Amino acid sequence: MGGLDAPLALRLPARTARALAGAGVRTAGDLLGITPRRYYHWGALTPLHSLREGEDATILAQVASARIIANRSGAGVRMEVELTDGARFITATFFAKNQYKLAPHARLLTPGASYLFAGRVGAYRGRLQLAHPSFEGVDGEDAERAAQRPIPIYPATGGLASWAMSRAVGVLLDGLDDADVPDPLPDSVRAAHRLPSRARALRLAHRPATDEDHRLARRALAWGEAFILQCALVGERSGERAREAPACPPAPGGVRDGLEGALPFALTGSQRAAIGAIDADLARPSPMQRLLQGDVGSGKTVVALAALARVVDNGHQGALVAPTEVLAEQHFASITALLEPLGGPVGVRLLTGSTPEAARRAVLEEMASPGPLIVVGTHALLQDSVDFADLALAVIDEQHRFGVAQRAALRAARADGRLVHELVMTATPIPRTIAMTVFGDLDETRMEGMPAGRAPVATHLVDASNAPWVERLWRRAREEVDSGGRVYVVCPRIDEDDAVADADDPDG
């Protein structure tokens, strides 16, 4: 009857297929991939004689009669359905703009048909009624068991309500041939984790008999998605490693050796391990892609500077990109303080949206000329008008503030077709499983501990609804400022538009 590639136009009514196509849902796989956003439970059955006004109830009843009536006001219509359990009656009422909107209800709610109805019990003209109740056919199964079955609730898609989505999904499931549903997971993986096939998972997600069914379906589908993603990342990494990048082997007597000898502190074991891993990457003629994680104060900047020094020792350029001008200026100051006493031909430059025009032109000219150079900047370094003559390493600080496209633009900044080595840094703890999923294209290095003498970082979480604690927070901030310290207030950026990302770009 067709697999997941079957066009919806061949399986569903034309109006439904057109509505879904407008939302980008064009095949059976597209629609079945929209899993319910939640599941509704009918609840225990209530006999009609026990119904009470104002209470939510689920009943099993047979349709005695049904009619569509125009409202006296002239605005809209309603459908009145008389329901009975054989002894008592209750009315179910549905409202709509016109009778065409009620046509699906009229086709289903015919005399003699039995359904589960759920809703709030009200009263109209002295009689109990259910206004706009949910209803579901029991198909001859035990009513009590049917009442406990989870009912899928779908997100409105393409203008189709949840019940219309449910009906469309049902049509596809009825005609789905499980043999035509490809399964991305190897049999060994499914067996090891006790996962159903993809076809079975789709049926359990859309037609669960129990809560355990849809939970198992969610696990199986998530495993499949993660497996496909990992395969794609492996393929991408394989392709990237086949590309070339400037090899940067050790250069004795260069800036790097001078830097290590001039450091006013001893490197931690974690810093040395990170530098060693990065050095090994840089020495190869294939592009480095590495994620460096470490708490604030763990010494990531020195590790990044060691990598930049290795690059300039080989006659290339390096860039350190920070998300804010404040952070870029801090990096520039600390790098300059460490390298200036060494002398030598390597320059360190700062380029942000606030850089004066004359200085900006001078930095851009220097970047466009061959020769060792370290440039520290913000999003201003990512503009199309910025050209590097020989960029070999891009260090991106606080990687979550930069998009994939922005990272890719830096890695492709060379004119000779070779890729740029990439080191992305973050102080945000990322669990290993998430790092493997989201940053699977990057090798990972984690830094533990703090350099000797470094004050520990204390993190406190304050509930914004706790007024006394919020007041105490601001008092503490005032004390810090009064004592000559600094306080930074970081607000979330809601708008992810590129214009916001380039807010420090005077030309943006």
C-alpha positions as a Python dict, from the first residue, in 0.01 Angstrom:
ca = {
    (1, 'M'): (0, 0, 0),
    (2, 'G'): (302, 230, 3),
    (3, 'G'): (595, 330, 218),
    (4, 'L'): (707, 653, 379),
    (5, 'D'): (788, 817, 44),
    (6, 'A'): (428, 792, -76),
    (7, 'P'): (289, 1140, -163),
    (8, 'L'): (4, 1252, 62),
    (9, 'A'): (-185, 1367, -248),
    (10, 'L'): (-235, 999, -336),
    (11, 'R'): (-349, 895, 12),
    (12, 'L'): (-552, 1180, 161),
    (13, 'P'): (-837, 1406, 45),
    (14, 'A'): (-710, 1682, -183),
    (15, 'R'): (-800, 1961, 62),
    (16, 'T'): (-614, 1791, 348),
    (17, 'A'): (-309, 1716, 132),
    (18, 'R'): (-294, 2078, 10),
    (19, 'A'): (-317, 2214, 365),
    (20, 'L'): (-34, 1990, 482),
    (21, 'A'): (178, 2066, 176),
    (22, 'G'): (155, 2434, 269),
    (23, 'A'): (329, 2343, 596),
    (24, 'G'): (598, 2142, 417),
    (25, 'V'): (437, 1804, 492),
    (26, 'R'): (420, 1622, 158),
    (27, 'T'): (486, 1251, 215),
    (28, 'A'): (364, 977, 445),
    (29, 'G'): (698, 991, 624),
    (30, 'D'): (663, 1366, 679),
    (31, 'L'): (323, 1325, 842),
    (32, 'L'): (402, 1016, 1047),
    (33, 'G'): (714, 1196, 1168),
    (34, 'I'): (491, 1452, 1344),
    (35, 'T'): (445, 1266, 1668),
    (36, 'P'): (178, 1370, 1923),
    (37, 'R'): (277, 1660, 2145),
    (38, 'R'): (100, 1493, 2437),
    (39, 'Y'): (-143, 1215, 2520),
    (40, 'Y'): (-489, 1253, 2670),
    (41, 'H'): (-647, 999, 2904),
    (42, 'W'): (-1022, 956, 2907),
    (43, 'G'): (-1031, 856, 3271),
    (44, 'A'): (-1267, 624, 3457),
    (45, 'L'): (-1613, 578, 3307),
    (46, 'T'): (-1903, 752, 3481),
    (47, 'P'): (-2257, 613, 3449),
    (48, 'L'): (-2507, 866, 3314),
    (49, 'H'): (-2710, 854, 3635),
    (50, 'S'): (-2401, 964, 3834),
    (51, 'L'): (-2320, 1274, 3627),
    (52, 'R'): (-2299, 1603, 3817),
    (53, 'E'): (-2302, 1952, 3672),
    (54, 'G'): (-1960, 2120, 3671),
    (55, 'E'): (-1761, 1795, 3684),
    (56, 'D'): (-1536, 1650, 3415),
    (57, 'A'): (-1656, 1308, 3308),
    (58, 'T'): (-1601, 1028, 3058),
    (59, 'I'): (-1905, 830, 2946),
    (60, 'L'): (-1982, 541, 2715),
    (61, 'A'): (-2299, 616, 2522),
    (62, 'Q'): (-2485, 533, 2203),
    (63, 'V'): (-2605, 796, 1957),
    (64, 'A'): (-2986, 809, 1967),
    (65, 'S'): (-3029, 1100, 1724),
    (66, 'A'): (-2837, 1389, 1572),
    (67, 'R'): (-2937, 1710, 1397),
    (68, 'I'): (-2774, 2032, 1279),
    (69, 'I'): (-2960, 2351, 1371),
    (70, 'A'): (-2902, 2714, 1275),
    (71, 'N'): (-2856, 2941, 1576),
    (72, 'R'): (-3137, 3189, 1632),
    (73, 'S'): (-2891, 3477, 1622),
    (74, 'G'): (-2808, 3382, 1265),
    (75, 'A'): (-2441, 3347, 1353),
    (76, 'G'): (-2323, 2990, 1307),
    (77, 'V'): (-2482, 2651, 1358),
    (78, 'R'): (-2482, 2380, 1620),
    (79, 'M'): (-2513, 2005, 1617),
    (80, 'E'): (-2720, 1845, 1892),
    (81, 'V'): (-2653, 1477, 1953),
    (82, 'E'): (-2879, 1281, 2187),
    (83, 'L'): (-2680, 1019, 2375),
    (84, 'T'): (-2815, 731, 2579),
    (85, 'D'): (-2697, 436, 2786),
    (86, 'G'): (-3033, 267, 2738),
    (87, 'A'): (-3190, 421, 3047),
    (88, 'R'): (-3096, 788, 3059),
    (89, 'F'): (-3016, 1062, 2806),
    (90, 'I'): (-2770, 1350, 2778),
    (91, 'T'): (-2709, 1596, 2495),
    (92, 'A'): (-2371, 1656, 2333),
    (93, 'T'): (-2354, 1991, 2153),
    (94, 'F'): (-2100, 2103, 1892),
    (95, 'F'): (-2077, 2458, 1754),
    (96, 'A'): (-1934, 2578, 1422),
    (97, 'K'): (-1944, 2869, 1177),
    (98, 'N'): (-2133, 2666, 918),
    (99, 'Q'): (-2268, 2316, 860),
    (100, 'Y'): (-1969, 2218, 645),
    (101, 'K'): (-1744, 2243, 950),
    (102, 'L'): (-1967, 1988, 1122),
    (103, 'A'): (-1977, 1747, 828),
    (104, 'P'): (-1710, 1514, 978),
    (105, 'H'): (-1909, 1493, 1302),
    (106, 'A'): (-2230, 1421, 1110),
    (107, 'R'): (-2064, 1134, 923),
    (108, 'L'): (-1941, 974, 1244),
    (109, 'L'): (-2216, 1043, 1498),
    (110, 'T'): (-2494, 840, 1340),
    (111, 'P'): (-2777, 669, 1532),
    (112, 'G'): (-2668, 340, 1684),
    (113, 'A'): (-2296, 420, 1692),
    (114, 'S'): (-2123, 386, 2030),
    (115, 'Y'): (-1851, 623, 2145),
    (116, 'L'): (-1657, 736, 2445),
    (117, 'F'): (-1731, 1103, 2518),
    (118, 'A'): (-1528, 1322, 2754),
    (119, 'G'): (-1587, 1678, 2866),
    (120, 'R'): (-1727, 1902, 3135),
    (121, 'V'): (-2088, 1843, 3233),
    (122, 'G'): (-2304, 2153, 3197),
    (123, 'A'): (-2673, 2229, 3191),
    (124, 'Y'): (-2903, 2393, 2935),
    (125, 'R'): (-3272, 2450, 2992),
    (126, 'G'): (-3272, 2214, 3286),
    (127, 'R'): (-3100, 1927, 3105),
    (128, 'L'): (-2744, 1804, 3140),
    (129, 'Q'): (-2522, 1846, 2835),
    (130, 'L'): (-2163, 1811, 2716),
    (131, 'A'): (-2043, 2110, 2512),
    (132, 'H'): (-1782, 2023, 2249),
    (133, 'P'): (-1678, 1692, 2409),
    (134, 'S'): (-1395, 1483, 2276),
    (135, 'F'): (-1516, 1151, 2138),
    (136, 'E'): (-1358, 826, 2027),
    (137, 'G'): (-1503, 509, 1879),
    (138, 'V'): (-1456, 196, 2089),
    (139, 'D'): (-1457, -41, 1789),
    (140, 'G'): (-1615, -320, 1989),
    (141, 'E'): (-1333, -334, 2243),
    (142, 'D'): (-1392, -337, 2615),
    (143, 'A'): (-1504, 14, 2712),
    (144, 'E'): (-1312, 23, 3039),
    (145, 'R'): (-991, -76, 2861),
    (146, 'A'): (-1058, 176, 2584),
    (147, 'A'): (-1110, 450, 2841),
    (148, 'Q'): (-758, 393, 2974),
    (149, 'R'): (-597, 404, 2629),
    (150, 'P'): (-382, 718, 2569),
    (151, 'I'): (-534, 946, 2305),
    (152, 'P'): (-277, 1129, 2088),
    (153, 'I'): (-306, 1508, 2076),
    (154, 'Y'): (-131, 1654, 1771),
    (155, 'P'): (1, 2005, 1711),
    (156, 'A'): (-216, 2199, 1468),
    (157, 'T'): (-36, 2178, 1133),
    (158, 'G'): (-119, 2351, 807),
    (159, 'G'): (-441, 2482, 958),
    (160, 'L'): (-557, 2130, 1049),
    (161, 'A'): (-686, 2077, 1401),
    (162, 'S'): (-564, 1791, 1619),
    (163, 'W'): (-861, 1568, 1535),
    (164, 'A'): (-806, 1621, 1161),
    (165, 'M'): (-438, 1538, 1201),
    (166, 'S'): (-532, 1224, 1393),
    (167, 'R'): (-768, 1114, 1118),
    (168, 'A'): (-507, 1173, 846),
    (169, 'V'): (-247, 977, 1044),
    (170, 'G'): (-497, 694, 1086),
    (171, 'V'): (-551, 672, 711),
    (172, 'L'): (-176, 640, 656),
    (173, 'L'): (-129, 378, 927),
    (174, 'D'): (-413, 167, 786),
    (175, 'G'): (-241, 158, 448),
    (176, 'L'): (118, 136, 569),
    (177, 'D'): (319, -169, 468),
    (178, 'D'): (575, -229, 743),
    (179, 'A'): (807, -396, 493),
    (180, 'D'): (837, -62, 310),
    (181, 'V'): (953, 127, 621),
    (182, 'P'): (1335, 144, 630),
    (183, 'D'): (1497, 111, 972),
    (184, 'P'): (1819, 311, 1028),
    (185, 'L'): (1919, 108, 1334),
    (186, 'P'): (2121, -212, 1289),
    (187, 'D'): (1952, -524, 1427),
    (188, 'S'): (2230, -559, 1684),
    (189, 'V'): (2161, -212, 1827),
    (190, 'R'): (1786, -269, 1845),
    (191, 'A'): (1834, -605, 2013),
    (192, 'A'): (2085, -471, 2266),
    (193, 'H'): (1853, -191, 2374),
    (194, 'R'): (1525, -379, 2329),
    (195, 'L'): (1391, -136, 2073),
    (196, 'P'): (1108, -208, 1829),
    (197, 'S'): (1148, -163, 1455),
    (198, 'R'): (1085, 182, 1313),
    (199, 'A'): (753, 69, 1164),
    (200, 'R'): (641, -72, 1499),
    (201, 'A'): (760, 243, 1678),
    (202, 'L'): (551, 462, 1448),
    (203, 'R'): (242, 254, 1523),
    (204, 'L'): (310, 264, 1897),
    (205, 'A'): (357, 642, 1886),
    (206, 'H'): (34, 710, 1700),
    (207, 'R'): (-182, 426, 1833),
    (208, 'P'): (-56, 337, 2181),
    (209, 'A'): (-253, 92, 2391),
    (210, 'T'): (-68, 198, 2707),
    (211, 'D'): (158, 480, 2824),
    (212, 'E'): (452, 240, 2805),
    (213, 'D'): (384, 199, 2433),
    (214, 'H'): (435, 565, 2343),
    (215, 'R'): (733, 595, 2579),
    (216, 'L'): (899, 299, 2406),
    (217, 'A'): (817, 451, 2067),
    (218, 'R'): (976, 780, 2165),
    (219, 'R'): (1293, 599, 2274),
    (220, 'A'): (1314, 400, 1952),
    (221, 'L'): (1254, 701, 1726),
    (222, 'A'): (1506, 909, 1923),
    (223, 'W'): (1765, 633, 1886),
    (224, 'G'): (1704, 629, 1512),
    (225, 'E'): (1740, 1006, 1480),
    (226, 'A'): (2058, 1009, 1689),
    (227, 'F'): (2206, 723, 1486),
    (228, 'I'): (2136, 902, 1158),
    (229, 'L'): (2289, 1223, 1297),
    (230, 'Q'): (2601, 1043, 1414),
    (231, 'C'): (2642, 872, 1077),
    (232, 'A'): (2612, 1211, 907),
    (233, 'L'): (2872, 1359, 1143),
    (234, 'V'): (3109, 1068, 1082),
    (235, 'G'): (3072, 1121, 710),
    (236, 'E'): (3130, 1493, 748),
    (237, 'R'): (3438, 1440, 963),
    (238, 'S'): (3576, 1188, 716),
    (239, 'G'): (3533, 1438, 435),
    (240, 'E'): (3690, 1717, 640),
    (241, 'R'): (3992, 1507, 733),
    (242, 'A'): (4051, 1437, 366),
    (243, 'R'): (4093, 1812, 312),
    (244, 'E'): (4421, 1994, 367),
    (245, 'A'): (4516, 2260, 622),
    (246, 'P'): (4846, 2441, 691),
    (247, 'A'): (5067, 2206, 894),
    (248, 'C'): (5225, 2386, 1191),
    (249, 'P'): (5505, 2172, 1340),
    (250, 'P'): (5722, 2285, 1635),
    (251, 'A'): (5952, 2581, 1558),
    (252, 'P'): (6235, 2585, 1816),
    (253, 'G'): (6338, 2929, 1937),
    (254, 'G'): (6014, 3093, 1828),
    (255, 'V'): (5741, 3289, 2004),
    (256, 'R'): (5600, 2972, 2156),
    (257, 'D'): (5922, 2883, 2338),
    (258, 'G'): (5960, 3240, 2459),
    (259, 'L'): (5600, 3244, 2582),
    (260, 'E'): (5635, 2928, 2787),
    (261, 'G'): (5955, 3058, 2945),
    (262, 'A'): (5803, 3396, 3029),
    (263, 'L'): (5479, 3281, 3189),
    (264, 'P'): (5456, 3414, 3548),
    (265, 'F'): (5296, 3089, 3662),
    (266, 'A'): (5334, 2716, 3611),
    (267, 'L'): (5098, 2544, 3371),
    (268, 'T'): (4864, 2291, 3525),
    (269, 'G'): (4865, 1930, 3414),
    (270, 'S'): (4530, 1988, 3248),
    (271, 'Q'): (4665, 2285, 3052),
    (272, 'R'): (4970, 2086, 2938),
    (273, 'A'): (4749, 1797, 2826),
    (274, 'A'): (4525, 2033, 2629),
    (275, 'I'): (4823, 2206, 2466),
    (276, 'G'): (4970, 1867, 2375),
    (277, 'A'): (4649, 1751, 2206),
    (278, 'I'): (4618, 2077, 2012),
    (279, 'D'): (4986, 2070, 1909),
    (280, 'A'): (4939, 1721, 1767),
    (281, 'D'): (4639, 1843, 1566),
    (282, 'L'): (4820, 2151, 1434),
    (283, 'A'): (5124, 1948, 1324),
    (284, 'R'): (4911, 1746, 1083),
    (285, 'P'): (4825, 1867, 730),
    (286, 'S'): (4455, 1803, 794),
    (287, 'P'): (4223, 2054, 966),
    (288, 'M'): (4188, 2053, 1344),
    (289, 'Q'): (3834, 2074, 1482),
    (290, 'R'): (3849, 2073, 1859),
    (291, 'L'): (3617, 2175, 2143),
    (292, 'L'): (3797, 2299, 2457),
    (293, 'Q'): (3586, 2297, 2773),
    (294, 'G'): (3688, 2443, 3106),
    (295, 'D'): (3541, 2643, 3392),
    (296, 'V'): (3591, 3017, 3413),
    (297, 'G'): (3944, 3067, 3544),
    (298, 'S'): (4073, 2726, 3436),
    (299, 'G'): (4328, 2882, 3198),
    (300, 'K'): (4174, 2828, 2854),
    (301, 'T'): (4311, 3159, 2721),
    (302, 'V'): (4673, 3053, 2780),
    (303, 'V'): (4604, 2726, 2599),
    (304, 'A'): (4457, 2919, 2306),
    (305, 'L'): (4754, 3159, 2306),
    (306, 'A'): (4995, 2865, 2292),
    (307, 'A'): (4813, 2742, 1981),
    (308, 'L'): (4820, 3090, 1824),
    (309, 'A'): (5193, 3117, 1900),
    (310, 'R'): (5256, 2783, 1726),
    (311, 'V'): (5074, 2914, 1416),
    (312, 'V'): (5261, 3245, 1395),
    (313, 'D'): (5592, 3061, 1450),
    (314, 'N'): (5513, 2893, 1118),
    (315, 'G'): (5459, 3229, 949),
    (316, 'H'): (5079, 3220, 945),
    (317, 'Q'): (4798, 3431, 1092),
    (318, 'G'): (4571, 3345, 1383),
    (319, 'A'): (4239, 3493, 1495),
    (320, 'L'): (4061, 3486, 1830),
    (321, 'V'): (3691, 3573, 1804),
    (322, 'A'): (3492, 3670, 2115),
    (323, 'P'): (3116, 3735, 2138),
    (324, 'T'): (3141, 4079, 2303),
    (325, 'E'): (3369, 4380, 2284),
    (326, 'V'): (3438, 4361, 2658),
    (327, 'L'): (3562, 4003, 2630),
    (328, 'A'): (3760, 4079, 2313),
    (329, 'E'): (3931, 4371, 2485),
    (330, 'Q'): (4015, 4150, 2785),
    (331, 'H'): (4170, 3886, 2559),
    (332, 'F'): (4363, 4152, 2367),
    (333, 'A'): (4501, 4303, 2688),
    (334, 'S'): (4609, 3969, 2837),
    (335, 'I'): (4768, 3844, 2511),
    (336, 'T'): (4950, 4173, 2456),
    (337, 'A'): (5080, 4171, 2814),
    (338, 'L'): (5230, 3825, 2763),
    (339, 'L'): (5376, 3872, 2414),
    (340, 'E'): (5500, 4234, 2414),
    (341, 'P'): (5793, 4169, 2652),
    (342, 'L'): (5916, 3899, 2413),
    (343, 'G'): (5965, 4145, 2129),
    (344, 'G'): (5988, 3991, 1783),
    (345, 'P'): (5798, 4052, 1463),
    (346, 'V'): (5458, 3920, 1570),
    (347, 'G'): (5190, 4187, 1605),
    (348, 'V'): (4869, 4160, 1807),
    (349, 'R'): (4575, 4366, 1679),
    (350, 'L'): (4220, 4437, 1800),
    (351, 'L'): (3923, 4473, 1564),
    (352, 'T'): (3571, 4537, 1695),
    (353, 'G'): (3275, 4745, 1594),
    (354, 'S'): (3412, 5032, 1804),
    (355, 'T'): (3754, 5040, 1640),
    (356, 'P'): (3808, 5392, 1493),
    (357, 'E'): (3791, 5400, 1114),
    (358, 'A'): (4157, 5489, 1059),
    (359, 'A'): (4275, 5214, 1292),
    (360, 'R'): (4027, 4974, 1134),
    (361, 'R'): (4167, 5036, 786),
    (362, 'A'): (4520, 4983, 914),
    (363, 'V'): (4428, 4651, 1077),
    (364, 'L'): (4246, 4532, 765),
    (365, 'E'): (4547, 4618, 548),
    (366, 'E'): (4777, 4427, 782),
    (367, 'M'): (4543, 4127, 780),
    (368, 'A'): (4537, 4127, 400),
    (369, 'S'): (4919, 4121, 385),
    (370, 'P'): (5126, 3801, 429),
    (371, 'G'): (5316, 3761, 754),
    (372, 'P'): (5263, 3635, 1111),
    (373, 'L'): (4982, 3817, 1292),
    (374, 'I'): (4735, 3761, 1576),
    (375, 'V'): (4400, 3940, 1548),
    (376, 'V'): (4155, 3955, 1837),
    (377, 'G'): (3802, 4068, 1757),
    (378, 'T'): (3428, 4023, 1767),
    (379, 'H'): (3170, 3952, 1498),
    (380, 'A'): (3341, 4234, 1308),
    (381, 'L'): (3595, 3971, 1197),
    (382, 'L'): (3318, 3774, 1027),
    (383, 'Q'): (3214, 4039, 776),
    (384, 'D'): (3245, 3969, 405),
    (385, 'S'): (3468, 4275, 371),
    (386, 'V'): (3732, 4121, 602),
    (387, 'D'): (4007, 3929, 422),
    (388, 'F'): (4292, 3727, 572),
    (389, 'A'): (4605, 3673, 367),
    (390, 'D'): (4709, 3354, 547),
    (391, 'L'): (4471, 3256, 828),
    (392, 'A'): (4573, 2918, 973),
    (393, 'L'): (4390, 2905, 1309),
    (394, 'A'): (4055, 3042, 1425),
    (395, 'V'): (3990, 3036, 1800),
    (396, 'I'): (3624, 3094, 1885),
    (397, 'D'): (3545, 3182, 2247),
    (398, 'E'): (3203, 3105, 2393),
    (399, 'Q'): (3112, 2897, 2088),
    (400, 'H'): (2737, 2891, 2168),
    (401, 'R'): (2720, 3260, 2074),
    (402, 'F'): (2820, 3185, 1716),
    (403, 'G'): (2623, 3005, 1447),
    (404, 'V'): (2738, 2710, 1241),
    (405, 'A'): (2750, 2928, 928),
    (406, 'Q'): (2976, 3180, 1104),
    (407, 'R'): (3217, 2906, 1211),
    (408, 'A'): (3217, 2763, 860),
    (409, 'A'): (3294, 3105, 710),
    (410, 'L'): (3611, 3135, 920),
    (411, 'R'): (3723, 2782, 839),
    (412, 'A'): (3693, 2860, 467),
    (413, 'A'): (3874, 3194, 490),
    (414, 'R'): (4178, 3080, 289),
    (415, 'A'): (4209, 3158, -82),
    (416, 'D'): (4419, 2847, -159),
    (417, 'G'): (4136, 2603, -86),
    (418, 'R'): (4291, 2466, 232),
    (419, 'L'): (4084, 2478, 549),
    (420, 'V'): (4163, 2675, 865),
    (421, 'H'): (4231, 2492, 1192),
    (422, 'E'): (3946, 2552, 1438),
    (423, 'L'): (3951, 2563, 1818),
    (424, 'V'): (3623, 2647, 1990),
    (425, 'M'): (3614, 2720, 2364),
    (426, 'T'): (3336, 2722, 2617),
    (427, 'A'): (3299, 2762, 2992),
    (428, 'T'): (2946, 2619, 2973),
    (429, 'P'): (2946, 2260, 3099),
    (430, 'I'): (2822, 2034, 2821),
    (431, 'P'): (2741, 1672, 2918),
    (432, 'R'): (2938, 1422, 2712),
    (433, 'T'): (2629, 1270, 2551),
    (434, 'I'): (2506, 1613, 2436),
    (435, 'A'): (2854, 1711, 2320),
    (436, 'M'): (2870, 1394, 2110),
    (437, 'T'): (2531, 1470, 1956),
    (438, 'V'): (2551, 1845, 1900),
    (439, 'F'): (2927, 1885, 1853),
    (440, 'G'): (3002, 1544, 1707),
    (441, 'D'): (3209, 1711, 1436),
    (442, 'L'): (3459, 1826, 1702),
    (443, 'D'): (3719, 1638, 1904),
    (444, 'E'): (3678, 1719, 2272),
    (445, 'T'): (3924, 1829, 2539),
    (446, 'R'): (3812, 1895, 2897),
    (447, 'M'): (4020, 2097, 3141),
    (448, 'E'): (3991, 2019, 3510),
    (449, 'G'): (4109, 2220, 3809),
    (450, 'M'): (4249, 2573, 3843),
    (451, 'P'): (4599, 2723, 3817),
    (452, 'A'): (4779, 2763, 4150),
    (453, 'G'): (4678, 3076, 4338),
    (454, 'R'): (4364, 3128, 4131),
    (455, 'A'): (4063, 3224, 4342),
    (456, 'P'): (3785, 2966, 4320),
    (457, 'V'): (3472, 3055, 4125),
    (458, 'A'): (3151, 3041, 4328),
    (459, 'T'): (2821, 2998, 4144),
    (460, 'H'): (2488, 3083, 4308),
    (461, 'L'): (2140, 3044, 4164),
    (462, 'V'): (1880, 3297, 4277),
    (463, 'D'): (1510, 3243, 4215),
    (464, 'A'): (1378, 3561, 4051),
    (465, 'S'): (1047, 3517, 4236),
    (466, 'N'): (1224, 3535, 4574),
    (467, 'A'): (1219, 3912, 4631),
    (468, 'P'): (1442, 3918, 4944),
    (469, 'W'): (1712, 3719, 4767),
    (470, 'V'): (1695, 3940, 4457),
    (471, 'E'): (1732, 4249, 4678),
    (472, 'R'): (2031, 4087, 4850),
    (473, 'L'): (2186, 4013, 4510),
    (474, 'W'): (2174, 4380, 4407),
    (475, 'R'): (2305, 4491, 4749),
    (476, 'R'): (2599, 4257, 4700),
    (477, 'A'): (2655, 4401, 4352),
    (478, 'R'): (2659, 4753, 4498),
    (479, 'E'): (2914, 4645, 4760),
    (480, 'E'): (3140, 4505, 4489),
    (481, 'V'): (3123, 4825, 4283),
    (482, 'D'): (3179, 5045, 4590),
    (483, 'S'): (3493, 4846, 4671),
    (484, 'G'): (3634, 4911, 4324),
    (485, 'G'): (3530, 4585, 4160),
    (486, 'R'): (3319, 4523, 3854),
    (487, 'V'): (2977, 4366, 3805),
    (488, 'Y'): (2857, 4237, 3468),
    (489, 'V'): (2486, 4186, 3402),
    (490, 'V'): (2438, 3940, 3115),
    (491, 'C'): (2095, 3934, 2952),
    (492, 'P'): (1967, 3668, 2711),
    (493, 'R'): (1944, 3761, 2346),
    (494, 'I'): (1593, 3674, 2232),
    (495, 'D'): (1626, 3774, 1866),
    (496, 'E'): (1867, 3544, 1683),
    (497, 'D'): (1859, 3757, 1369),
    (498, 'D'): (2198, 3816, 1208),
    (499, 'A'): (2149, 4190, 1251),
    (500, 'V'): (2155, 4141, 1626),
    (501, 'A'): (2459, 3916, 1606),
    (502, 'D'): (2640, 4189, 1415),
    (503, 'A'): (2523, 4469, 1642),
    (504, 'D'): (2881, 4581, 1704),
    (505, 'D'): (2940, 4617, 1330),
    (506, 'P'): (2919, 4984, 1232),
    (507, 'D'): (2848, 4883, 873),
    (508, 'G'): (2577, 4632, 968),
}
